[in-house]
Amino acid sequence: MSLKIIIIGGGIGGTAAALALLRASFDVRVYEQVAAKTEVGAGIQLSPNATRLLQRYGLGEALKLRGVRPDAIEVRRWQDGATLSLEPLGDTIEQSYGAPYYHIHRADLLSVLSSALPAGVLQTGRRCMGATQTDGGVRATFEDGSHAEGDVLVGADGIHSTVRRVLFGEERPRFSGNIAYRGLAPAERIAHLGVRRNSTNWMGPGGHFVHYFVAGGKFLNFVAVSEQSSWERESWTDRGRIEDARRCYAGWHPQIHAILDAVDETFKWALFDRAPLERWSAGRITLLGDACHPMLPYMAQGAAQSIEDGASLAACLAGVSRSDIAPALQRYEALRKPRTASIQAAARGNSITFHLPDGSQQQARDAAMKAQGDLSPRRAAIFGFDAGMI
Ligand SMILES: Cc1cc2nc3c(=O)[nH]c(=O)nc-3n(C[C@H](O)[C@H](O)[C@H](O)COP(=O)(O)OP(=O)(O)OC[C@H]3O[C@@H](n4cnc5c(N)ncnc54)[C@H](O)[C@@H]3O)c2cc1C
């Protein structure tokens, strides 16, 4: 009989892992705390290392329909809009890495992932409160008093993971000192700006501003990051005020203000990460995605890495007997940790590089970007990787 795998958390990481594990013929259940999954209006960038896996799960056409294929990644200067680097995506990247780069609305991505799951796999309205294990199996308990039993338990329950806390104790993530306003500007309201179909990152003192089209080009998604010394509210995502976002970009290029002016609502996020964890697994229980390697979004890789985790996990568990689960999870962790830790570190590094005040360091950064682009040296290592091949 195939192993029964319980996944806690039906976000991008949990649902993608379920698809990878089902494909390897495991018996899988995903338990998601929210009754009906909704996503704040926001987009996500999906690089070839993630789309390659999603295509393998049969989602290529669905992604093509819902995603926008950007032409290039462009870095611009905050004040005058000068282009610091422009690297092709589109056909170039698809030919180089055998899989496309997409911009997609999060709700669309989640819908593509969850609708590919057979009926009954995703159980919503099930909030996990605890997880235990014996030599013979695992057990998750839920807020409604119910429980589920299986052979392996995977915590894909995000940065505030309950499963992580059960395994390794309470430890709060680190507030990065950065906050992000996110929102969607209807394309017709910004048509006069002639915004290119790129992933555009404006860099300036103490902040950066990223935008790209989603939802078949109907909306321009933006992520506006600025520095703030503290975050007091318990909730880590909140409705934000557009005028506050605008204030963070005083003196920046008029295009940024025109985009903010076109938005009806914005959400404000505190950005947290963690230092790499020493361990992800204990016995038959392991973690994936933001539960074990939350990262600042400055490499646009958090979701991609959670998708990779699921592929590697399925490959490590394939063909494993019930008595060999713990070593298989150790192998998964050993494979994934160096890669995710290096991307976590790179994302932290970008929180400084992206936000340099004008001066000699900024000039050196801009010169380096002009010479070699923002991505080229790390592109091959990140985009060319196939997490399912171990
Ligand atoms: C501003 C911003 C921009 C980003 N841009 C990008 C990008 O362009 N590209 C990219 O790859 N990544 C990006 N990321 C990162 C990406 O969003 C995350 O890394 C990714 O969503 C992590 O997925 P996950 O499934 O691990 O966690 P989550 O998305 O947090 O999902 C966890 C799920 O678990 C559920 N859950 C939690 N606790 C329980 C419980 N006790 N019981 C049951 N269910 C539970 C939650 O409801 C949720 O559905 C960005 C992040 C931010 C903040």
The ligand as a MOL file (V3000), in Angstrom:
LIG
                    3D

  0  0  0     0  0            999 V3000
M  V30 BEGIN CTAB
M  V30 COUNTS 53 58 0 0 0
M  V30 BEGIN ATOM
M  V30 1 C 5.4050 41.1500 -1.2090 0
M  V30 2 C 5.7320 39.7380 -1.6020 0
M  V30 3 C 6.0310 39.4330 -2.9250 0
M  V30 4 C 6.3810 38.1310 -3.2930 0
M  V30 5 N 6.6900 37.8690 -4.6000 0
M  V30 6 C 7.0860 36.6150 -4.9500 0
M  V30 7 C 7.4060 36.3090 -6.3100 0
M  V30 8 O 7.3080 37.1640 -7.1870 0
M  V30 9 N 7.8080 35.0320 -6.6180 0
M  V30 10 C 7.9040 34.0470 -5.6660 0
M  V30 11 O 8.2770 32.9040 -6.0010 0
M  V30 12 N 7.5910 34.3130 -4.3680 0
M  V30 13 C 7.1770 35.5540 -3.9930 0
M  V30 14 N 6.8460 35.8270 -2.6970 0
M  V30 15 C 6.9600 34.7600 -1.6980 0
M  V30 16 C 5.7740 33.8210 -1.7060 0
M  V30 17 O 4.5720 34.5340 -1.5970 0
M  V30 18 C 5.8650 32.8300 -0.5570 0
M  V30 19 O 7.1710 32.3480 -0.4460 0
M  V30 20 C 4.9270 31.6710 -0.8060 0
M  V30 21 O 3.5850 32.1200 -0.8250 0
M  V30 22 C 5.1030 30.6110 0.2760 0
M  V30 23 O 4.1780 29.5950 0.0620 0
M  V30 24 P 3.8530 28.5800 1.2400 0
M  V30 25 O 2.8230 27.6650 0.6530 0
M  V30 26 O 5.0950 28.0220 1.8020 0
M  V30 27 O 3.2230 29.4710 2.3950 0
M  V30 28 P 1.8770 30.2990 2.4030 0
M  V30 29 O 1.6080 30.9130 1.0900 0
M  V30 30 O 1.9580 31.1890 3.5920 0
M  V30 31 O 0.7410 29.2030 2.6420 0
M  V30 32 C 0.5790 28.5730 3.8880 0
M  V30 33 C -0.8400 28.0200 3.9520 0
M  V30 34 O -0.9960 27.3060 5.1640 0
M  V30 35 C -2.2390 27.6470 5.7670 0
M  V30 36 N -2.0780 27.4190 7.2010 0
M  V30 37 C -1.3260 28.1340 8.0730 0
M  V30 38 N -1.4300 27.6130 9.3130 0
M  V30 39 C -2.2550 26.5310 9.2100 0
M  V30 40 C -2.7410 25.5780 10.1480 0
M  V30 41 N -2.3970 25.6410 11.4420 0
M  V30 42 N -3.5680 24.5890 9.7100 0
M  V30 43 C -3.9230 24.5080 8.3840 0
M  V30 44 N -3.5050 25.4010 7.4670 0
M  V30 45 C -2.6580 26.3860 7.8720 0
M  V30 46 C -2.4250 29.1010 5.3920 0
M  V30 47 O -3.7890 29.4840 5.4710 0
M  V30 48 C -1.9050 29.1280 3.9610 0
M  V30 49 O -2.8960 28.7990 3.0250 0
M  V30 50 C 6.4470 37.1160 -2.3050 0
M  V30 51 C 6.1190 37.4090 -0.9820 0
M  V30 52 C 5.7560 38.7000 -0.6320 0
M  V30 53 C 5.4130 38.9880 0.8000 0
M  V30 END ATOM
M  V30 BEGIN BOND
M  V30 1 1 1 2
M  V30 2 1 2 3
M  V30 3 2 2 52
M  V30 4 2 3 4
M  V30 5 1 4 5
M  V30 6 1 4 50
M  V30 7 2 5 6
M  V30 8 1 6 7
M  V30 9 1 6 13
M  V30 10 2 7 8
M  V30 11 1 7 9
M  V30 12 1 9 10
M  V30 13 2 10 11
M  V30 14 1 10 12
M  V30 15 2 12 13
M  V30 16 1 13 14
M  V30 17 1 14 15
M  V30 18 1 14 50
M  V30 19 1 15 16
M  V30 20 1 16 17
M  V30 21 1 16 18
M  V30 22 1 18 19
M  V30 23 1 18 20
M  V30 24 1 20 21
M  V30 25 1 20 22
M  V30 26 1 22 23
M  V30 27 1 23 24
M  V30 28 2 24 25
M  V30 29 1 24 26
M  V30 30 1 24 27
M  V30 31 1 27 28
M  V30 32 2 28 29
M  V30 33 1 28 30
M  V30 34 1 28 31
M  V30 35 1 31 32
M  V30 36 1 32 33
M  V30 37 1 33 34
M  V30 38 1 33 48
M  V30 39 1 34 35
M  V30 40 1 35 36
M  V30 41 1 35 46
M  V30 42 1 36 37
M  V30 43 1 36 45
M  V30 44 2 37 38
M  V30 45 1 38 39
M  V30 46 1 39 40
M  V30 47 2 39 45
M  V30 48 1 40 41
M  V30 49 2 40 42
M  V30 50 1 42 43
M  V30 51 2 43 44
M  V30 52 1 44 45
M  V30 53 1 46 47
M  V30 54 1 46 48
M  V30 55 1 48 49
M  V30 56 2 50 51
M  V30 57 1 51 52
M  V30 58 1 52 53
M  V30 END BOND
M  V30 END CTAB
M  END
